[in-house]
Amino acid sequence: MKRITKRFALCIDNTDYEASLIPGKVYRLLKDSRAEKDDFVRIIDESGEDYLFHKNHFIFVDFPKAIQKKLRQLESATEGEKRTDF
């Protein structure tokens, strides 16, 4: 298996994962060398939790540093919206 070196995954197929993945959405990849050996990637899905998905659901991309920073900011803001007030 070729190691995935990109930092982001663009969902191209959410078959069987309609509630977890949104086609066309960019997800940040989390490092998981063990999963990669079995052709899986770890991402934070729409539930807000990290899960493994087969790599065939994605194409892998990278962005310039400024865009990566903005994507992380958007991800953090979205995580904050999903939390309830305590």
JOBEL-V901924 format. One record per residue. N is the residue number from 1. RES is the residue in three letters. SS is DSSP state (H for helix, E for strand, C for the rest). BURIAL is # if it has 24 or more other ideal C-beta (glycine too) atoms within 12 Angstrom, else .. D_LAST is the distance of its C-alpha to the last C-alpha in Angstrom with 2 decimals. Layout:
n = {N N}
res = {RES RES}
ss = {SS SS}
burial = {BURIAL BURIAL}
d_last = {D_LAST D_LAST}
This chain:
n = {1 2 3 4 5 6 7 8 9 10 11 12 13 14 15 16 17 18 19 20 21 22 23 24 25 26 27 28 29 30 31 32 33 34 35 36 37 38 39 40 41 42 43 44 45 46 47 48 49 50 51 52 53 54 55 56 57 58 59 60 61 62 63 64 65 66 67 68 69 70 71 72 73 74 75 76 77 78 79 80 81 82 83 84 85 86}
res = {MET LYS ARG ILE THR LYS ARG PHE ALA LEU CYS ILE ASP ASN THR ASP TYR GLU ALA SER LEU ILE PRO GLY LYS VAL TYR ARG LEU LEU LYS ASP SER ARG ALA GLU LYS ASP ASP PHE VAL ARG ILE ILE ASP GLU SER GLY GLU ASP TYR LEU PHE HIS LYS ASN HIS PHE ILE PHE VAL ASP PHE PRO LYS ALA ILE GLN LYS LYS LEU ARG GLN LEU GLU SER ALA THR GLU GLY GLU LYS ARG THR ASP PHE}
ss = {C C C C C C C E E E E C C C C C C C C C C C C C C E E E E E C C H H H H H C C E E E E E C C C C C E E E E E H H H E E E E C C C H H H H H H H H H H H H H H H H H H C C C C}
burial = {. . . # . . # # # # # . . . . . # . . # # . . . # # # # # # . . . . . # . . . # # # # # # . . . . . . # # # # . # # . # . . . . . . . . . . # . . . . . . . . . . . . . . .}
d_last = {44.43 44.09 41.09 38.58 38.48 36.46 32.79 31.79 32.51 33.26 32.80 36.13 35.82 32.95 35.29 33.60 30.18 29.68 25.95 25.43 27.72 28.72 32.37 32.88 29.47 29.53 27.51 27.39 29.22 27.91 30.75 31.96 35.70 36.06 34.71 36.98 39.97 39.38 38.86 35.08 32.43 28.78 26.34 22.71 23.20 21.48 19.10 17.66 19.38 22.73 25.74 29.50 31.64 35.39 36.56 38.62 35.62 35.53 37.70 36.85 36.77 36.21 35.61 36.59 34.27 33.08 32.03 30.35 28.27 27.32 26.45 24.10 22.43 22.13 20.76 18.00 17.19 17.19 14.86 12.29 12.92 12.44 8.83 6.33 3.77 0.00}
